[in-house]
Amino acid sequence: MLDPKRPFYTFVREERQFCAVLAHLLMQKGPNLGAFLNVVNARTGSSYPTEYLDEAEIYLEFAFLRDAWELLNAPLSHPGVRRTVGALASINQAKHTRIRLLLDRSGLTDFDIPSAADPATFNERFMGRAGRSVKHDISSPGRWSIPAMLKHVNGGKDVPFGVIEALAKLKWCFNIKPDLVLMLPGQPVLCVEAKLESGEGTYPSGDDAEALRRAFPTYKKPWRQFDIQAHLFGKLLAVSHTQIVVSRSAARPEDLTWAQVFGAMEMESSIPFVSQLVHQNKSLGIGGS
């Protein structure tokens, strides 16, 4: 490499690297998952069980809505299956039903949407001209456009801010990927955001933010990343959840530091690289210099 005396693990700064190491340690047989939950319980006042954890599920970059949407296309994913009119109609009806459910959970029970039988019109409502060109498949809400919705929803006239807010949050929830999600039977979902040097993200940005400012002059404050994650779990997935941040220095009383998390972990069952990364990385700040 550039300097053989300076291994990359001593200065890597990618947050996903540390999140992957955390997930690796939590997935091992042994005391780590229980020790981690003990730390979480102490900081958040939660009461997650700390033993008999064999049914735990741990996910990196939790893209639930995105992947559940793709599952609706499964009937056409098998070799030799033809995209017949009937098969597409069935899939589009399933997609229409899914969107209707998510809109209802978003509080838009009276919000009218085009028929599943006309995908082009449906897509145009939420994507504008680009959607009109998608003639055979109802597109994922992750592709919706705020400027297009401002123009086409309700004919572009007097669109309530609350409606656009709910539609925008639905779009963002299809695109967000919480860093690490821990699921235990009968327990609140634990959503972990891993931070090293970056701050909390906000929504919207770019053209979406500018379109909102033009349409609603009183709009000023963007939505926090935590707000969108809470909407995903609490509203769209309708599950109880706990959100925490792991960072170098906990900004809130309920958050954790990397030192607290990794300090509770047993690393002898992993290759030496894991302990070297944790204890010698400069940016992590546990033991590196």
Secondary structure, 3 states (H helix, E strand, C coil): CCCCCCCHHHCCCCHHHHHHHHHHHHHCCCCHHHHHHHHHHHHHCCCCCCCCCCCCEEEECCCHHHHHHHHCCHHHCCCCCCCCHHHHHHHHHHHHHHHHHHHHHCCCCCCCCCCCCCHHHHHHHHHCHHHHCCCCCCCCHHHCCHHHHHHHHHHHCCCCHHHHHHHHHHHHHHHCCCCEEEECCCCCEEEEEECCCCCCCEECCHHHHHHHHHHCCCCCCCEEHHHHHHHHHHHHCCCCEEEEEEECCCCCCCCEEHHHHHHCCCCCCCCHHHHHHHHHCCCCCCCCC
